[in-house]
Amino acid sequence: MALAIDIASGLLIAAGSFFILVGALALFRLPDVYTRAHGTSIIDTAGAGFLILGLMLQAGFTLVTLKLLFLLAISFFTLPVIGHALARAALHEKIAPKLAEDRRGRGRNSAGDGA
């Protein structure tokens, strides 16, 4: 049974590390602050969740597991809020998103045909 718990926790920790790494790479690959905030808040929430679940399996049924559970709940609610607050701050500073096209029909041609 201990081997199964070790394997499961190792897989969860590896998955969490993978998601955190992908979130870090998103900071370099995504074009603007809005997509960066969106991508990293989703990926980091999943990564932190997997990491903490893997650590909970390693800790067993102890007080440490309860503390990790509280940490999981706190990170589950705060990480997306941080991403949202970052996007709101960027909007407040009037940072425009980088779009491939203007979807509102304004910009190049007011008729919206793109010519």
N, C-alpha and C positions, 0 to 999 in steps of 0.2 A: 504494500500500500504506500509506503514511503517513497518508493521509486516512481509510482504513478503521480504522486503529488509533486515530486521534484521535476518530472518531465512536464507536467501541466504548468507549473509555475515558471519553468524555463521558457516554455513556448509563449506564455503571456508576457514575460519580461522582454523576450526577443521581439514580439509583435509591437509592444509599446515603444521599444527603442527604434524600431523601423519607422513607426508613425512620427515619432519626434524628429528623426532624421529627415523624413520627407517634409515635415513642416519647416525645418530649418532651410532646406533647399528651396522651398516655396518663397522664402524671403528674397532670394536672388533671382528666381525665374519669373515671378509674376510682375506685371508692368507698373502697377500703381499701388497706392496705399490702401485702397479699398479692397482690391482682390487679395493683397497680402494679408490684410486683417481677417478677411473671410477665410482664406485658405488655412492660415496658421491657427485660427481659433478652433476650427473644426478638427484639424489633424492633431493639434496639441491636446485637446480635450480627450480624444480617443487614445492617444499615446499615454497620457497621464493615467487614464482609466485602466488600461491594460497593465501598465507598470505597477500601479497600486494593487490591482487584483493579484498579480503575480507575487508581490511582496506579502499580501495577506495569506496566500497559500503557504508561503515559506514560514510565516510566523506561527501558523497553527491557531488554535483557539486560546488566545491570550489577550492581555490588555493591549498589547501592541496592535493586534488585529482591530480592536475597537478604535484605537487612535487612527489607524490607517483608513478605517471606514469613514470617520469624521473628515479626514483629509480628502478622501474621494468625494464626499458630498460637497465640501467647500470648493474643490477644484471644478466639479461638475457645474456648479452655478456661477462661479466667478470668472472662469476662463472665457466663456462666450460673452459675458458682460464687458470684460476688458476689451475684447475685439470690437464690440459695438461702441464703446466709449471712444476708442481710437478713431473709428470711422466718423462718429459725430464730431469729434474735435477737428478732423480734417475738413468736414463740411463747414464747420464754424469758421475755419481759416480760409474758406473758399478755394480749396484745392480741387481742381476739376479732375474727374476720372478720365483716363485715357481710353477712348472708345475707337473701335475700328470704323464705325460709321455713326452718324447722328441719327438716332432712332426717333427723335421728336419731329422730324420733318423740317428742321431749321438748319442753317449752316450754309452749305454750298448753294443750294437752290431752294427757294421758299416753296416751290410747287411740290417738292418731295420726290421727284423722279430721279435725282442723282446725276443729272446731266449738267 
